[in-house]
Amino acid sequence: MPYEDIITGNVTRFNSITRNGRIYVDQLQKVVPFKLDVDFPIVTVGLLTWSLHGSNTDLPKKLELKARHVRSAHGLTKRILLAECKRIEEDL
């Protein structure tokens, strides 16, 4: 299934063993569970932990993510499957 959604947000929880976590999605203005999809590049997992550590500061470290929403029968986002991520450079 193609990944058409580009979302922005910051990681709020991440389990390095299961590679599942939670992310605050700017567009939804809420925290949503995520899973890494099978095609997620393992070399960019470090960006997820980079964003997580930013959650403890006043300036969250934002990511741009290529993702697919898993929706409920009512059309609400239940989970997000991540295919790619990249760091958003913020102007200071």
Z-matrix of the N, CA and C atoms (Angstrom, degrees):
N
C 1 1.443
C 2 1.531 1 108.73
N 3 1.320 2 118.80 1 133.28
C 4 1.465 3 120.69 2 -175.71
C 5 1.525 4 112.03 3 -71.45
N 6 1.319 5 114.78 4 151.60
C 7 1.458 6 121.63 5 177.83
C 8 1.518 7 107.57 6 -100.24
N 9 1.308 8 116.36 7 102.76
C 10 1.452 9 120.44 8 -177.60
C 11 1.515 10 112.67 9 -103.33
N 12 1.336 11 117.25 10 -17.04
C 13 1.455 12 120.50 11 -176.16
C 14 1.519 13 111.05 12 -86.17
N 15 1.308 14 116.08 13 128.31
C 16 1.455 15 122.49 14 170.54
C 17 1.521 16 105.24 15 -110.97
N 18 1.323 17 116.18 16 118.72
C 19 1.452 18 120.87 17 -179.02
C 20 1.519 19 109.44 18 -122.06
N 21 1.310 20 116.06 19 161.02
C 22 1.459 21 121.12 20 175.11
C 23 1.517 22 108.29 21 -123.63
N 24 1.318 23 115.63 22 152.22
C 25 1.456 24 119.98 23 178.79
C 26 1.509 25 111.28 24 171.25
N 27 1.338 26 113.92 25 -171.48
C 28 1.461 27 119.66 26 177.94
C 29 1.526 28 109.60 27 -137.15
N 30 1.324 29 114.93 28 145.54
C 31 1.463 30 122.44 29 -178.04
C 32 1.525 31 108.66 30 -73.87
N 33 1.349 32 115.91 31 132.92
C 34 1.468 33 120.78 32 178.23
C 35 1.525 34 111.68 33 -109.92
N 36 1.338 35 117.82 34 -23.44
C 37 1.467 36 123.15 35 175.05
C 38 1.516 37 108.35 36 -148.34
N 39 1.346 38 115.00 37 147.47
C 40 1.463 39 118.95 38 178.29
C 41 1.517 40 108.81 39 -155.21
N 42 1.330 41 116.46 40 130.34
C 43 1.458 42 122.64 41 176.44
C 44 1.524 43 107.07 42 -103.31
N 45 1.320 44 116.49 43 114.70
C 46 1.466 45 120.34 44 -175.76
C 47 1.525 46 113.11 45 -71.70
N 48 1.320 47 117.70 46 -16.79
C 49 1.464 48 120.37 47 178.29
C 50 1.532 49 111.00 48 -83.58
N 51 1.334 50 116.81 49 -52.56
C 52 1.474 51 120.36 50 -178.51
C 53 1.517 52 112.40 51 -83.87
N 54 1.346 53 116.21 52 -19.34
C 55 1.464 54 123.26 53 -176.62
C 56 1.525 55 112.47 54 63.89
N 57 1.323 56 116.51 55 28.58
C 58 1.458 57 123.18 56 173.55
C 59 1.518 58 107.57 57 -107.48
N 60 1.314 59 116.31 58 160.26
C 61 1.452 60 118.73 59 179.03
C 62 1.503 61 111.77 60 -171.52
N 63 1.330 62 114.27 61 -160.54
C 64 1.456 63 122.49 62 178.18
C 65 1.519 64 107.92 63 -133.47
N 66 1.322 65 114.32 64 146.51
C 67 1.459 66 119.99 65 -179.11
C 68 1.524 67 109.36 66 -137.51
N 69 1.338 68 115.57 67 137.81
C 70 1.453 69 119.88 68 172.24
C 71 1.516 70 106.74 69 -81.75
N 72 1.342 71 116.26 70 118.55
C 73 1.463 72 121.99 71 -178.32
C 74 1.524 73 107.80 72 -97.97
N 75 1.319 74 116.55 73 118.01
C 76 1.463 75 121.33 74 -178.06
C 77 1.521 76 112.24 75 -57.97
N 78 1.328 77 117.44 76 -43.24
C 79 1.458 78 121.20 77 -176.56
C 80 1.534 79 112.37 78 -65.62
N 81 1.331 80 117.55 79 -32.60
C 82 1.462 81 121.90 80 179.94
C 83 1.527 82 112.14 81 -92.21
N 84 1.319 83 116.25 82 -17.65
C 85 1.466 84 124.19 83 -176.00
C 86 1.529 85 111.40 84 55.13
N 87 1.336 86 115.14 85 43.60
C 88 1.462 87 120.24 86 176.11
C 89 1.524 88 109.98 87 -158.81
N 90 1.331 89 115.11 88 166.05
C 91 1.459 90 122.51 89 178.24
C 92 1.525 91 108.64 90 -88.83
N 93 1.335 92 115.91 91 132.90
C 94 1.467 93 122.51 92 -176.60
C 95 1.533 94 108.66 93 -131.44
N 96 1.333 95 118.46 94 140.05
C 97 1.467 96 120.21 95 174.64
C 98 1.530 97 111.06 96 -65.40
N 99 1.336 98 116.22 97 148.84
C 100 1.466 99 119.55 98 174.99
C 101 1.511 100 110.42 99 -135.78
N 102 1.321 101 113.87 100 158.00
C 103 1.464 102 123.87 101 172.45
C 104 1.514 103 106.68 102 -131.80
N 105 1.322 104 115.62 103 150.71
C 106 1.459 105 119.90 104 173.29
C 107 1.515 106 107.57 105 -83.98
N 108 1.315 107 116.53 106 130.87
C 109 1.453 108 119.89 107 177.45
C 110 1.526 109 109.22 108 -77.54
N 111 1.317 110 116.84 109 166.80
C 112 1.460 111 121.50 110 -175.08
C 113 1.525 112 112.71 111 -61.48
N 114 1.331 113 118.49 112 -26.27
C 115 1.461 114 120.90 113 -178.17
C 116 1.531 115 113.27 114 -94.96
N 117 1.335 116 118.22 115 8.83
C 118 1.464 117 120.95 116 179.45
C 119 1.526 118 108.93 117 -67.62
N 120 1.340 119 118.09 118 128.10
C 121 1.472 120 120.28 119 -179.37
C 122 1.534 121 111.52 120 -69.50
N 123 1.298 122 116.74 121 116.98
C 124 1.462 123 122.24 122 -176.25
C 125 1.534 124 111.72 123 -59.76
N 126 1.320 125 117.83 124 -28.24
C 127 1.469 126 120.14 125 -179.27
C 128 1.528 127 112.28 126 -65.82
N 129 1.324 128 118.31 127 -16.95
C 130 1.464 129 120.49 128 179.93
C 131 1.533 130 113.13 129 -99.77
N 132 1.332 131 118.22 130 6.27
C 133 1.470 132 120.65 131 176.52
C 134 1.529 133 110.10 132 -60.05
N 135 1.307 134 117.19 133 -31.85
C 136 1.456 135 121.27 134 178.15
C 137 1.523 136 113.45 135 -58.90
N 138 1.329 137 117.18 136 -28.52
C 139 1.463 138 120.16 137 176.80
C 140 1.525 139 111.56 138 -67.28
N 141 1.334 140 116.85 139 -31.63
C 142 1.464 141 120.11 140 178.04
C 143 1.524 142 109.95 141 -66.70
N 144 1.322 143 117.51 142 -42.80
C 145 1.461 144 120.04 143 178.84
C 146 1.532 145 111.06 144 -71.62
N 147 1.323 146 117.66 145 -32.82
C 148 1.464 147 121.72 146 174.56
C 149 1.524 148 109.89 147 -59.40
N 150 1.320 149 116.42 148 -45.70
C 151 1.459 150 121.07 149 178.73
C 152 1.524 151 111.19 150 -65.75
N 153 1.330 152 116.70 151 -39.44
C 154 1.464 153 121.33 152 179.43
C 155 1.527 154 110.92 153 -59.61
N 156 1.311 155 117.68 154 -45.14
C 157 1.456 156 120.69 155 -179.68
C 158 1.524 157 111.53 156 -65.19
N 159 1.315 158 117.31 157 -27.12
C 160 1.459 159 120.85 158 176.30
C 161 1.513 160 112.98 159 -71.39
N 162 1.332 161 118.05 160 -18.65
C 163 1.464 162 121.27 161 179.50
C 164 1.523 163 111.31 162 -66.24
N 165 1.327 164 117.67 163 -18.40
C 166 1.462 165 121.39 164 179.91
C 167 1.525 166 112.75 165 -87.58
N 168 1.322 167 117.28 166 0.04
C 169 1.457 168 121.24 167 -179.10
C 170 1.521 169 109.50 168 -112.15
N 171 1.315 170 115.77 169 175.79
C 172 1.465 171 120.71 170 178.07
C 173 1.525 172 111.83 171 -75.36
N 174 1.317 173 117.49 172 -18.38
C 175 1.461 174 121.42 173 -178.80
C 176 1.521 175 110.08 174 -117.34
N 177 1.345 176 117.49 175 94.38
C 178 1.469 177 119.26 176 179.49
C 179 1.527 178 111.19 177 -57.88
N 180 1.309 179 115.24 178 144.62
C 181 1.462 180 121.52 179 179.48
C 182 1.520 181 108.05 180 -90.91
N 183 1.323 182 115.50 181 109.35
C 184 1.455 183 122.98 182 -171.78
C 185 1.527 184 112.80 183 -84.29
N 186 1.328 185 114.01 184 147.07
C 187 1.457 186 122.79 185 175.61
C 188 1.519 187 109.59 186 -123.29
N 189 1.321 188 115.05 187 150.72
C 190 1.460 189 121.15 188 168.80
C 191 1.520 190 105.39 189 -105.56
N 192 1.321 191 116.67 190 127.84
C 193 1.457 192 121.33 191 -172.36
C 194 1.523 193 111.36 192 -124.98
N 195 1.313 194 114.96 193 136.56
C 196 1.461 195 120.67 194 170.26
C 197 1.523 196 104.98 195 -92.82
N 198 1.331 197 116.11 196 120.23
C 199 1.458 198 119.44 197 -169.48
C 200 1.525 199 112.17 198 -146.23
N 201 1.323 200 113.18 199 166.87
C 202 1.466 201 121.75 200 174.02
C 203 1.519 202 107.52 201 -127.81
N 204 1.317 203 115.92 202 132.17
C 205 1.461 204 121.26 203 179.39
C 206 1.523 205 109.74 204 -84.65
N 207 1.322 206 117.06 205 134.64
C 208 1.463 207 122.95 206 169.08
C 209 1.520 208 103.85 207 -97.96
N 210 1.328 209 116.25 208 118.82
C 211 1.459 210 120.75 209 -172.01
C 212 1.528 211 112.40 210 -109.21
N 213 1.328 212 113.96 211 152.55
C 214 1.465 213 120.80 212 175.24
C 215 1.522 214 108.95 213 -77.74
N 216 1.322 215 116.25 214 174.92
C 217 1.466 216 120.92 215 177.73
C 218 1.529 217 111.45 216 -61.59
N 219 1.322 218 116.51 217 -23.78
C 220 1.467 219 121.49 218 179.45
C 221 1.523 220 112.38 219 -89.85
N 222 1.323 221 117.64 220 0.28
C 223 1.453 222 121.95 221 177.54
C 224 1.517 223 115.19 222 88.64
N 225 1.329 224 117.72 223 7.26
C 226 1.454 225 121.13 224 178.37
C 227 1.526 226 110.21 225 -85.33
N 228 1.325 227 116.73 226 147.04
C 229 1.462 228 121.36 227 179.38
C 230 1.524 229 109.79 228 -71.94
N 231 1.340 230 116.17 229 119.36
C 232 1.470 231 122.08 230 177.36
C 233 1.526 232 110.77 231 -93.02
N 234 1.317 233 115.90 232 -35.53
C 235 1.462 234 122.16 233 -173.36
C 236 1.521 235 107.59 234 -159.73
N 237 1.316 236 115.54 235 159.68
C 238 1.462 237 121.05 236 176.87
C 239 1.525 238 108.02 237 -124.02
N 240 1.321 239 115.91 238 135.17
C 241 1.466 240 122.28 239 174.43
C 242 1.526 241 107.27 240 -102.75
N 243 1.317 242 116.22 241 121.98
C 244 1.457 243 121.12 242 -176.44
C 245 1.517 244 111.52 243 -93.83
N 246 1.324 245 115.90 244 133.07
C 247 1.460 246 121.32 245 177.51
C 248 1.528 247 111.80 246 -107.35
N 249 1.337 248 116.86 247 -33.65
C 250 1.465 249 121.93 248 -179.05
C 251 1.517 250 108.92 249 -153.10
N 252 1.311 251 116.22 250 159.12
C 253 1.467 252 119.68 251 171.08
C 254 1.513 253 108.82 252 -149.71
N 255 1.338 254 114.16 253 152.78
C 256 1.448 255 119.91 254 174.02
C 257 1.524 256 108.03 255 -147.06
N 258 1.295 257 114.33 256 154.41
C 259 1.444 258 122.24 257 -177.96
C 260 1.525 259 110.31 258 -75.02
N 261 1.335 260 115.97 259 139.48
C 262 1.466 261 121.01 260 174.26
C 263 1.515 262 107.12 261 -96.86
N 264 1.313 263 115.35 262 121.21
C 265 1.456 264 120.37 263 177.99
C 266 1.525 265 108.28 264 -78.40
N 267 1.329 266 115.82 265 122.45
C 268 1.464 267 120.36 266 -177.90
C 269 1.521 268 109.76 267 -99.59
N 270 1.321 269 115.20 268 142.02
C 271 1.456 270 120.47 269 175.84
C 272 1.518 271 108.50 270 -78.50
N 273 1.310 272 116.78 271 126.94
C 274 1.464 273 120.53 272 178.14
C 275 1.506 274 111.02 273 -107.05
